[in-house]
């Protein structure tokens, strides 16, 4: 059996593992991870080292290639990272085609006009996830619009005829709901989750089962900060929120899907009291530089937080063959192809 010195030497021999410091090695030793086998087999290495789960998975793959050269141990580690399913076949196909499968640690944005079906899609994703993965992998639904509808969730579950009454109750119990109607309460809710997950006894508590966070919607908390007076406060809010989300995603492997409304420049100027630049003769006006930056939904900074942005909208007339049809398109993808779409339908059984 190899000793601690050999684990260090094997890590240093890998392209990604050699980036680990002596401090990282000591963290592993404190958790009794002293062999390559233990490193590969551990599920919480990314949490111990405070690294992205994708980074530790890459180290495991590289380490396994070296390790297997000495000991035939291929069955120890599944080479592909865990991918969740959205439970919507066409959506999963779209995500695979653009290199963005639903995976732990992802941070996605779902945008669209009011009443287009964003909340219905988030409700469906919550139900599909707990139905597939059971009580051990739960959902946190953060309701900022006071639109969460437990009766609607039950209706969707009742449409799945194969589910018993007990299974429906278990699925509903696995969807945790928090109401947060202000920026402060939203940050407080996620900070509380982060604090609980970081506690030494977290693995023995129900909070450790939360693997997906759905926020419906961030716009409701942010919209009051879009005036020229509140813009700087709004940016501080987004920065603090992004830091908490990244910690939950990177350190604890939680996947986020964040709903947002669509903004247009006209809406922002006329309704939100944005500043205008007036020429010296008091003639024509135009938006300030800050207004132009922010009219892209939540601004350019927020685009760097979410690795994937999807827009849900009504399809054009050529695709309209009945009520409930929606078009889901890729607007931005930091990990792959930035173009693609699929048609979804809102039904009694949710979005399909």
N, C-alpha and C positions, 0 to 999 in steps of 0.2 A: 504494500500500500504506500502511495507516495506521501511525502511529508509536506509541511507548509512551504519549505523552500522550493520544492518542485512546482507547487501551484503558482508561486510567484514567477518562476522561470517560464512556465507555460503561458501565463498571461502576458508576460513581456515578449513572448514569441509570436503573439497574435497582433494583427494590424490595429484592431480597436482596443484590445485589452492592455496594450502597452501604454495607453493614455491614463490608466489608473495610477494613482499616487500611492505612496506608502501608507498614507492615512486610510485609503480605501482598503488596502490589504488588512490593516488592523481592524477595521470595521467588520470585515468578513471573519476574521479570527474570533472576535468577540461573540459572533453568532455561530461559532463552531463550524464554520465552513472553511475547511483546511485542505480539501482535496479537489481535484478537477471534477471528480464524480459528484461531490456534494454541491459544487458550484453549478454544474449543469442541471442537477435535479431540483435545486431550490426554486420555489415559485416567487419568492419575495426579494430576489437580489436587487431589483431596481429600486425597491423601497429602502433597503439597507444602505445602498450606495447613493441614494437620491439622484438617480440617473433616469433618463427616458427608458421606458420599457423596450423600445425598439433597439436602443443601444446595447442593453444587456442581452437581448436576444441575439444580436449580431456577435457579441463576445462569446456567447454559448456555442453558436455555430462554428466560429473560428476555433474555439477551444476543443470542441468535439472532433474537428478534423485532425488536430494534433494528437488528441488523446486516443482516438480510434486507431491511429497508426501503431500504437503500442498495445492497446487492449481492445478487443472486438466488443464494442459497447454501443452499437448503433441504436439499440432499442431504448436506450436511456432517455433520449431527447427527441421530441417531435420538431423537425427542422423548421416547419412553417409556424409563424406566430398565430395566436388565437384570432380567428375572425368570427364576429357575431353575425347573425342574420337579422335583417329588418323584418323578416316575415312577409315581405312584399316582393314577389318573384321578379317583376320587371325592374324594381328599384335596385335589388341586389345585383342584377345583371348590369345595370348602368354603373353601379359603384365598382364592380369588378373591371368593367371596360375602361374606366378612367384611372385605375390604380388606386382607388380609395375605398377598399372594403371597410365595412363597419367593424371597428377594432378598438380594444381598450386604449385609452389615452387620446383618442381623436377629439377634436374640437371643431364642430361644424355649425354653420349658420343657415337657417331656413328663413327666407324672406318672401314677402308677398303682400298684396293689398288686403285691406280689411275684408273679412267674410269670404276669402278665397278658399279657406279650408286648412289653414296652418294648424289651428288647434285640433281639428279633427285628425290630421296626420300625426300630430304628437300624441294624441290619445291612443291612436292605433299602434304606434311604435311602442308605447308603454305596455299595452296589452300583449302585443306579439312577443315582446322580450320576456315578460314574466311567464307567459304560457310556455315558451320554449325552454327557459332555463330554471324555472321553479323558484322556490323560496330562497335558495342559496345565492341567487344573483338578482338583486332587487333594483327598483327604479326610484329615484327621487324626482318628483314633479314639482317644480317651483312655479307657482301660479301668481303672476303679477297683475293679470287682468281681471281676476276673480271670475274666470271663465271655466275653471275646472269643474267637470260634471261627472260625479261618481255614478249617477244613474245611466249616463251615456256609456260609461265603461262596462257597466253590467249588461246593457243592451247588446254591446258588441260581443261580450263573452257568451251571452245566451244564444247568439246566432251560431255559435260553434257547438253543434249538437252533440259532439263527442265528449264534451266536458260535463262532468257530474256537478251537482250543486256544491259539493265539498271542494272540488277543484276550482270552481268559480270563486268561492270564498277565499281560498288560498291565494289565488291570483290577485284579487282585490287587496288583500292584506300585504302583498309584496310591492304595491305601489304606494310609496310614502309621499304625502302632500304637505307642502309648506306654502303659506301665503306670504308674499313679500311685495307690497305695493309701492315701496319707495326704494331709492338707490341704497340708502342706509340699511334697510331691512334685508335687501337682497344680499349685500355684502356680509351682513351679520349672519345670515342663514348659512352661506357657504363657508364662512370663517369658522362657524360652530362645527360644521361637518369636518373641516380640515383638522380642527383641534381634537375632535373625538377620534379621528382615524390615526392621529399622531400619538395618542396615548398608549402606554405600554400594554394595556389590557384590551386594545381595540379589537384584536382578532377573536376575542371571546364575546363581543357585543354585536347586536344586530346591525349596527351602523357599518360594520365591515362588509356586509352583503351588498351594499349599494355600489353598483357597477356602471349605471347610466344615470346622468342628470339631464332632465329636459326642462328648459326655461321658456315659459310662455307668458309674456315676451319681454325682451330687454328694452324694447322701445318704450314701454309704459313707464319704466323707471328713468329713462334717459331723456325723454322728450321735453321735460321741464328745463333742461339745461342747454337747450339749443339756441336760446337767445344770446345776444352779444354779451349781456350781463352775466349769464350763467355758464358760458362756454368753458371758461377755465376750470370751474368747479366740475363741469361735466367730464372734462378730460382727466381730471384727477380721479373721478369715480371710475372711468373706464380703465385707467392704469391700475388702480387698486384691484378692481374686479379681475382684470387679466392676470395679475400676479397670483391671485387665489386660484383661479381656474387652472393655470399652468401647473401649480403645485399639486392640485388634485389629479390632474391628468397625468403628469410625469411621475410623481412619487407614488400615486395610488392606483394608476391605471384606469381612472374613471373616464368614460366617454361622455362628451357633452353634445347636445343638439340644442341650439339657441334660436328661438323664434324672434323675428323682427319684422316691423312694418316697412313698406316701401316708402321712401321719401322722394319727392321731386323738388327741384330748385324753386319752383313757384310756391309750393306749399311752405317751404322753409322761410321764404321772404315775406309772404303775405300773412302767414298765420303765426309765425314764431318771433316776429319782431327783429329780424336780422338787420345788421348794419348795411348801409348802402354807401358807395363812394360817389360823391357829387362832383362834377367838374367845376372849375373855377368860375364859370359863368352861370352856374346854377341850372344847367341844362340837363342832359341825359344822365341817367344813373346806371350803376352796375353793381354786382355783388362784390363784397370784399374778398380778399384772398382766402381768409378763414372760412367764409361761407362756401366758396367753391370747394375747399378741402372737405368740408363736412357734408356736402350734399350727397356724397356717396354713402348713403345709409348712416353709419356711425363713424364715418371718417376713414382716412387712409390708415391710421394707426390700428383701428379695429380689424382691418383686412389682414394685417399680419398676425393677429391672434387666432383667427379661424383658418384652418387649413383647407376648408372646402365651403363654398357658398352656393346654395341651391335656391332657385326661385320657383315658387308655385304660382301658377296663373291659369286663367281660363284659356283654352285652346282657340285657335281661329276657327271660323265657320266650317272649313273643309274637314275638320276632325270632329265636329260636334255631331254625334249620332245619338245623343240622349242626355238626360240630366246627370249631373254629378261628375262629368269628365273634367279632368284637370291635367295640365302639362307641367311637368317638373323638369327644369333645365339647370345645367351647370353654368354658373357665372364665373367662378374662380376656383382653381384647384392648385394648391402649392405642391402637390405630390405627383402630378401627372398631367393627363390630357385635360384641357380646360373647355372642352366642347362636348356636349352630349345631352340627351333628353329622354324622357319616357312618359308615357301616358298613364295616368292613374284614374281611378274612379271612386267616388265617395258613395258608399252603400250602407245598408243597415248593419252590415258586418264590419264597418269601418272602411278604411281606404285599402283598396286592393289593386 
